[in-house]
């Protein structure tokens, strides 16, 4: 599943634990409290809550996550 902060900064979901999401970004990390959009229909919204390292964020899903 890919995450998009905009059309140029794409990330990849690396872990899901309940509504807590971890994602990696090759280029630039999104800012804290920034909205990320993902899902087959772009219907999952994630808020960035923490920078874990130089390439990984942790966020919380604001919409239901199943699968």
BATIDO-776029 format. One record per atom (N, C-alpha, C, O): residue in three letters; x, y negated, z. Coordinates in steps of 0.02 Angstrom, whole numbers, plus 50000, padded with zeros to 5 digits. Each point is the difference from the previous one (the first is absolute). Layout:
BEGIN
ALAXYZ...
***
This chain:
BEGIN
UNK500435005850000UNK499574994250000UNK500454993950000UNK500464999550040UNK499414995949917UNK500404993949996UNK499654994250034UNK499384999550000UNK501024996250029UNK499754994150034UNK500194993949959UNK500534999849969UNK499054995350031UNK500154993949962UNK499894993950044UNK499474999050028UNK501064996949977UNK499924993550031UNK499864994949946UNK499664994950012UNK500595006349930UNK499854996349939UNK500235004449942UNK500185005850011UNK499814991849930UNK500165004249942UNK500745001749995UNK500185004549962UNK500254992050074UNK500725001249992UNK500315003750059UNK500575002449993UNK499104998250063UNK500285003250059UNK499595006250018UNK499514999550037UNK500695006249936UNK499635006250013UNK500375004250051UNK500625000450000UNK499005002950044UNK500285004450049UNK499685006949995UNK499565001149959UNK500685003550083UNK499745006850000UNK499855002150071UNK500414999150045UNK498995003849965UNK499815002450066UNK500455006050017UNK500065004749962UNK500264994950097UNK500455005450021UNK499725004050058UNK500255005450016UNK499234992050017UNK499705003850054UNK499334997050021UNK499894994049997UNK499665010550025UNK499344998050025UNK499875003850064UNK500025006250000UNK499844990350054UNK499815003050063UNK499384996450025UNK500044994750031UNK499385008249956UNK499384996650016UNK499934993849957UNK500005000449938UNK499944993850094UNK499964993849961UNK500674996349997UNK500034994449974UNK500505008850051UNK500674997049997UNK500355002549937UNK500065006049988UNK500184989349973UNK500315001449935UNK500724997750001UNK500154994650025UNK500305009549948UNK500694997949988UNK500104999949924UNK499775004449965UNK500594990550012UNK500124999349928UNK500704997249989UNK500264996250041UNK500035005849903UNK500674997649982UNK499954995549939UNK499585001049956UNK500854994050043UNK500044995349945UNK500724999649977UNK500454998950042UNK499685001949894UNK500684999949973UNK500304993049999UNK500604999250012UNK498994995849974UNK500274993349990UNK499944995850064UNK500504999050035UNK498924998649978UNK499904995250055UNK499425002350043UNK499485002249975UNK500614997350092UNK499455001850045UNK499474994549999UNK500174994149997UNK499205007950007UNK499474994950008UNK500054996950069UNK500265003150047UNK499514990849960UNK500024996550064UNK499545003450051UNK499535003549982UNK500614995350081UNK499565002550053UNK499314996949992UNK499934994349980UNK499565009750035UNK499294998249995UNK499774998949929UNK499444997549989UNK500975004549962UNK499814999449930UNK499535005849982UNK500055005450028UNK499494993449926UNK499525005049978UNK500315004049943UNK500264997249952UNK499695009550054UNK500205004549946UNK499375003449974UNK499545001350037UNK500465000249898UNK499425003349969UNK500245006449967UNK500505000049965UNK499125005550045UNK500185006449971UNK499375004249989UNK499454997750013UNK500645008449964UNK499455004549988UNK499855000649926UNK500184995749960UNK499495009750023UNK499825001249930UNK499604994449971UNK500094998149941UNK499464999050099UNK499584994549976UNK500204993450031UNK499624995250001UNK501005004550025UNK500254993950033UNK499524997950056UNK499854994150008UNK499915010950031UNK499504998750051UNK500255000950071UNK499604999650047UNK501045001749962UNK500295000850067UNK500424993850015UNK500454998349961UNK499404998550095UNK500364994050020UNK500415001650062UNK499755002950048UNK500894995249950UNK500465001250055UNK500314993350021UNK500184996049957UNK499875002950108UNK500334994050025UNK500695002050027UNK500055004750039UNK500474991849940UNK500685001450022UNK500064997750073UNK499874994250016UNK500335010450028UNK500064998450071UNK500725000150026UNK500154997050052UNK500305006449911UNK500695000650024UNK500475001649944UNK499835003749954UNK500774993550049UNK500555001949955UNK500415005250038UNK500314998350050UNK499715007849926UNK500375005450034UNK500744999849984UNK500425001350043UNK499754997149895UNK500694999249979UNK500004995749937UNK499494996949983UNK501075002949981UNK500064995649943UNK499565001849941UNK499904996049955UNK499835010150044UNK499595002249943UNK499325002850020UNK499605001849957UNK500244998550109UNK499405003450023UNK499574995450043UNK500264996550044UNK499095003749944UNK499524996450042UNK499535005050033UNK499935005749979UNK499764992050075UNK499465003650031UNK499404995549998UNK500064993950011UNK499375008949974UNK499394996049995UNK499415003850026UNK500045006050016UNK499414990649990UNK499385003150022UNK499484999349945UNK499914994649972UNK499755010950014UNK499485000049949UNK499384996450029UNK499775001750054UNK499984993549909UNK499414996350021UNK499365002949970UNK499454997850016UNK500645007149940UNK499445003649971UNK500115007550012UNK500575002050013UNK498915002149985UNK500095007250013UNK500505003349954UNK500024998649940UNK500395005850089UNK500505003849963UNK499845007450010UNK499975002450056UNK499935001249889UNK499855007150004UNK500445003649950UNK500224997249950UNK499915009150065UNK500375004049951UNK500595002850030UNK500385003549967
***
